[in-house]
């Protein structure tokens, strides 16, 4: 059976997968939720983009995992996509969950869709001591989440280390050559980015849609686990 390394997006930690992990393990799979450096219980660990890539590679090495499915949600798609090529033949598949994808020489911020958004994120990091600050509960509304689920996300989140968002990704092979499932969450509203749409033309990539918002590990954990499995 597969070994899933589960990496949540900005401001989140391994705890975000608490309701997904039991479904995967009940199906006989290994499930390894991962907190990236600088977040949650690792909030005091300095981190840049390369640190987050190494965190993922180290998790695979530490447990000597094979048949690995790397799962990256939102921001985490960027380090997951880089780690995928570094674990070589141990990789079975990458799953991007409504996520950004890495492009060689580009960062999370430089990949944002317009200059105003890029400038706002950069300024926010500078104004908050090098961290991307927390967002209010209203940010999560309209995403298929209950009030209790929103409260859990808000109270569990930690400011995100800014260097991980501004340092450039490094890829040594085309991302379209990796075996990938891209999960698009329809309530999130945005169309697929141009780079994802292009990558989905690869014979190695496939698209799955979920009728929920940007945080399916909270809003539809059982359905997300079913798709992953």
One Martini backbone bead per residue (centre of mass of N, CA, C, O) as a GRO file, in nm:
protein
  229
    1UNK     BB    1   0.103   0.031   0.007
    2UNK     BB    2   0.084   0.353   0.062
    3UNK     BB    3   0.273   0.661   0.133
    4UNK     BB    4   0.167   0.946   0.304
    5UNK     BB    5   0.264   1.286   0.256
    6UNK     BB    6   0.134   1.557   0.452
    7UNK     BB    7   0.095   1.902   0.327
    8UNK     BB    8   0.018   2.200   0.434
    9UNK     BB    9  -0.043   2.514   0.424
   10UNK     BB   10  -0.046   2.810   0.520
   11UNK     BB   11  -0.019   2.818   0.882
   12UNK     BB   12   0.004   2.511   0.894
   13UNK     BB   13  -0.013   2.172   1.013
   14UNK     BB   14  -0.046   1.843   1.082
   15UNK     BB   15  -0.333   1.886   1.217
   16UNK     BB   16  -0.500   1.928   0.944
   17UNK     BB   17  -0.508   1.584   0.908
   18UNK     BB   18  -0.678   1.440   1.137
   19UNK     BB   19  -0.938   1.346   0.942
   20UNK     BB   20  -0.767   1.180   0.721
   21UNK     BB   21  -0.578   0.964   0.842
   22UNK     BB   22  -0.782   0.738   0.934
   23UNK     BB   23  -0.875   0.663   0.646
   24UNK     BB   24  -0.602   0.568   0.535
   25UNK     BB   25  -0.538   0.356   0.755
   26UNK     BB   26  -0.799   0.186   0.717
   27UNK     BB   27  -0.690   0.119   0.408
   28UNK     BB   28  -0.361   0.049   0.467
   29UNK     BB   29  -0.206   0.308   0.493
   30UNK     BB   30   0.032   0.541   0.506
   31UNK     BB   31   0.054   0.827   0.744
   32UNK     BB   32   0.238   1.158   0.713
   33UNK     BB   33   0.214   1.420   0.885
   34UNK     BB   34   0.349   1.758   0.826
   35UNK     BB   35   0.560   1.988   0.979
   36UNK     BB   36   0.688   2.277   0.906
   37UNK     BB   37   0.911   2.497   0.936
   38UNK     BB   38   0.782   2.767   1.144
   39UNK     BB   39   0.541   2.581   1.250
   40UNK     BB   40   0.373   2.543   1.507
   41UNK     BB   41   0.583   2.334   1.685
   42UNK     BB   42   0.808   2.487   1.470
   43UNK     BB   43   0.811   2.811   1.503
   44UNK     BB   44   1.135   2.843   1.599
   45UNK     BB   45   1.220   2.759   1.311
   46UNK     BB   46   1.406   2.839   1.070
   47UNK     BB   47   1.282   2.945   0.731
   48UNK     BB   48   1.287   2.833   0.399
   49UNK     BB   49   1.234   2.687   0.108
   50UNK     BB   50   1.460   2.473   0.141
   51UNK     BB   51   1.368   2.372   0.413
   52UNK     BB   52   1.093   2.252   0.318
   53UNK     BB   53   1.208   2.049   0.127
   54UNK     BB   54   1.383   1.901   0.340
   55UNK     BB   55   1.158   1.812   0.527
   56UNK     BB   56   1.036   1.609   0.322
   57UNK     BB   57   1.281   1.435   0.263
   58UNK     BB   58   1.335   1.357   0.561
   59UNK     BB   59   1.071   1.201   0.607
   60UNK     BB   60   1.134   0.979   0.404
   61UNK     BB   61   1.408   0.892   0.525
   62UNK     BB   62   1.334   0.836   0.826
   63UNK     BB   63   1.111   0.600   0.720
   64UNK     BB   64   1.182   0.455   0.462
   65UNK     BB   65   1.008   0.524   0.212
   66UNK     BB   66   0.766   0.381  -0.008
   67UNK     BB   67   0.535   0.455  -0.216
   68UNK     BB   68   0.510   0.773  -0.256
   69UNK     BB   69   0.272   1.027  -0.154
   70UNK     BB   70   0.267   1.357  -0.232
   71UNK     BB   71   0.099   1.615  -0.037
   72UNK     BB   72  -0.011   1.942  -0.158
   73UNK     BB   73  -0.129   2.235  -0.004
   74UNK     BB   74  -0.121   2.502  -0.161
   75UNK     BB   75   0.173   2.620  -0.091
   76UNK     BB   76   0.299   2.318  -0.061
   77UNK     BB   77   0.339   2.257  -0.366
   78UNK     BB   78   0.622   2.376  -0.393
   79UNK     BB   79   0.794   2.181  -0.213
   80UNK     BB   80   0.675   1.915  -0.319
   81UNK     BB   81   0.766   1.940  -0.619
   82UNK     BB   82   1.070   1.933  -0.542
   83UNK     BB   83   1.084   1.672  -0.369
   84UNK     BB   84   0.993   1.465  -0.583
   85UNK     BB   85   1.272   1.463  -0.746
   86UNK     BB   86   1.453   1.379  -0.483
   87UNK     BB   87   1.321   1.072  -0.430
   88UNK     BB   88   1.269   0.931  -0.686
   89UNK     BB   89   1.176   0.590  -0.686
   90UNK     BB   90   0.980   0.645  -0.428
   91UNK     BB   91   0.781   0.764  -0.621
   92UNK     BB   92   0.435   0.752  -0.713
   93UNK     BB   93   0.298   1.043  -0.631
   94UNK     BB   94   0.134   1.353  -0.691
   95UNK     BB   95  -0.065   1.583  -0.483
   96UNK     BB   96  -0.256   1.863  -0.567
   97UNK     BB   97  -0.429   2.083  -0.337
   98UNK     BB   98  -0.518   2.362  -0.443
   99UNK     BB   99  -0.232   2.457  -0.573
  100UNK     BB  100   0.065   2.539  -0.601
  101UNK     BB  101   0.340   2.550  -0.836
  102UNK     BB  102   0.645   2.499  -0.941
  103UNK     BB  103   0.902   2.726  -1.067
  104UNK     BB  104   1.182   2.790  -1.201
  105UNK     BB  105   1.284   3.083  -1.026
  106UNK     BB  106   1.021   3.082  -0.854
  107UNK     BB  107   0.790   3.209  -0.635
  108UNK     BB  108   0.511   3.250  -0.467
  109UNK     BB  109   0.496   3.556  -0.518
  110UNK     BB  110   0.575   3.563  -0.828
  111UNK     BB  111   0.310   3.368  -0.890
  112UNK     BB  112   0.122   3.576  -0.861
  113UNK     BB  113  -0.124   3.732  -1.067
  114UNK     BB  114  -0.043   4.027  -0.945
  115UNK     BB  115   0.118   4.312  -0.849
  116UNK     BB  116  -0.056   4.394  -0.607
  117UNK     BB  117  -0.040   4.126  -0.455
  118UNK     BB  118   0.263   4.106  -0.434
  119UNK     BB  119   0.302   4.372  -0.278
  120UNK     BB  120   0.120   4.303  -0.034
  121UNK     BB  121   0.276   4.056   0.069
  122UNK     BB  122   0.553   4.186   0.100
  123UNK     BB  123   0.460   4.407   0.300
  124UNK     BB  124   0.344   4.221   0.518
  125UNK     BB  125   0.609   4.084   0.590
  126UNK     BB  126   0.770   4.343   0.665
  127UNK     BB  127   0.550   4.438   0.892
  128UNK     BB  128   0.584   4.120   1.039
  129UNK     BB  129   0.885   4.019   1.089
  130UNK     BB  130   0.886   3.798   0.837
  131UNK     BB  131   0.568   3.749   0.833
  132UNK     BB  132   0.272   3.594   0.754
  133UNK     BB  133  -0.015   3.672   0.861
  134UNK     BB  134  -0.295   3.639   0.992
  135UNK     BB  135  -0.639   3.561   0.945
  136UNK     BB  136  -0.959   3.599   0.948
  137UNK     BB  137  -1.253   3.430   0.954
  138UNK     BB  138  -1.368   3.562   0.686
  139UNK     BB  139  -1.166   3.418   0.488
  140UNK     BB  140  -1.340   3.124   0.523
  141UNK     BB  141  -1.579   3.204   0.384
  142UNK     BB  142  -1.746   3.012   0.138
  143UNK     BB  143  -1.589   2.698   0.191
  144UNK     BB  144  -1.766   2.472   0.349
  145UNK     BB  145  -1.757   2.575   0.647
  146UNK     BB  146  -1.782   2.568   0.965
  147UNK     BB  147  -1.755   2.742   1.248
  148UNK     BB  148  -1.577   2.527   1.386
  149UNK     BB  149  -1.367   2.498   1.160
  150UNK     BB  150  -1.275   2.788   1.153
  151UNK     BB  151  -1.184   2.806   1.448
  152UNK     BB  152  -0.965   2.590   1.421
  153UNK     BB  153  -0.790   2.732   1.214
  154UNK     BB  154  -0.742   2.999   1.362
  155UNK     BB  155  -0.623   2.878   1.636
  156UNK     BB  156  -0.393   2.690   1.483
  157UNK     BB  157  -0.252   2.913   1.360
  158UNK     BB  158   0.051   3.048   1.209
  159UNK     BB  159   0.277   3.234   1.118
  160UNK     BB  160   0.448   3.277   0.811
  161UNK     BB  161   0.744   3.230   0.670
  162UNK     BB  162   0.856   3.451   0.434
  163UNK     BB  163   1.101   3.308   0.289
  164UNK     BB  164   0.919   3.075   0.163
  165UNK     BB  165   0.777   3.297  -0.041
  166UNK     BB  166   1.056   3.438  -0.179
  167UNK     BB  167   1.194   3.192  -0.255
  168UNK     BB  168   1.317   3.006  -0.501
  169UNK     BB  169   1.273   2.761  -0.708
  170UNK     BB  170   1.409   2.418  -0.779
  171UNK     BB  171   1.445   2.264  -1.100
  172UNK     BB  172   1.562   1.966  -1.302
  173UNK     BB  173   1.269   1.905  -1.414
  174UNK     BB  174   0.986   1.861  -1.559
  175UNK     BB  175   0.676   1.858  -1.411
  176UNK     BB  176   0.524   1.692  -1.644
  177UNK     BB  177   0.683   1.410  -1.568
  178UNK     BB  178   0.510   1.375  -1.334
  179UNK     BB  179   0.296   1.203  -1.130
  180UNK     BB  180  -0.032   1.364  -1.136
  181UNK     BB  181  -0.271   1.508  -0.910
  182UNK     BB  182  -0.529   1.752  -0.951
  183UNK     BB  183  -0.707   1.941  -0.708
  184UNK     BB  184  -1.013   2.104  -0.751
  185UNK     BB  185  -1.175   2.367  -0.575
  186UNK     BB  186  -1.470   2.517  -0.659
  187UNK     BB  187  -1.530   2.730  -0.421
  188UNK     BB  188  -1.271   2.906  -0.463
  189UNK     BB  189  -1.328   3.021  -0.786
  190UNK     BB  190  -1.078   2.987  -0.930
  191UNK     BB  191  -0.906   2.943  -1.188
  192UNK     BB  192  -0.687   2.793  -1.345
  193UNK     BB  193  -0.384   2.824  -1.390
  194UNK     BB  194  -0.179   2.842  -1.654
  195UNK     BB  195   0.029   2.630  -1.556
  196UNK     BB  196  -0.173   2.406  -1.487
  197UNK     BB  197  -0.317   2.386  -1.759
  198UNK     BB  198  -0.062   2.297  -1.910
  199UNK     BB  199   0.014   2.045  -1.738
  200UNK     BB  200  -0.266   1.893  -1.803
  201UNK     BB  201  -0.157   1.803  -2.097
  202UNK     BB  202  -0.021   1.588  -1.969
  203UNK     BB  203  -0.011   1.236  -1.946
  204UNK     BB  204   0.067   1.254  -1.620
  205UNK     BB  205  -0.193   1.421  -1.582
  206UNK     BB  206  -0.472   1.487  -1.351
  207UNK     BB  207  -0.817   1.574  -1.292
  208UNK     BB  208  -0.986   1.676  -0.985
  209UNK     BB  209  -1.303   1.743  -0.847
  210UNK     BB  210  -1.431   1.956  -0.580
  211UNK     BB  211  -1.731   2.041  -0.389
  212UNK     BB  212  -1.536   2.274  -0.249
  213UNK     BB  213  -1.306   2.422  -0.075
  214UNK     BB  214  -0.968   2.507   0.012
  215UNK     BB  215  -1.031   2.304   0.287
  216UNK     BB  216  -1.089   1.969   0.264
  217UNK     BB  217  -0.969   1.853   0.537
  218UNK     BB  218  -1.231   1.984   0.677
  219UNK     BB  219  -1.495   1.969   0.487
  220UNK     BB  220  -1.384   1.672   0.324
  221UNK     BB  221  -1.209   1.423   0.444
  222UNK     BB  222  -1.330   1.161   0.324
  223UNK     BB  223  -1.319   1.241   0.024
  224UNK     BB  224  -1.020   1.303   0.011
  225UNK     BB  225  -0.925   1.020   0.094
  226UNK     BB  226  -1.055   0.872  -0.139
  227UNK     BB  227  -0.893   1.009  -0.363
  228UNK     BB  228  -0.611   0.938  -0.260
  229UNK     BB  229  -0.677   0.613  -0.258
   0.00000   0.00000   0.00000
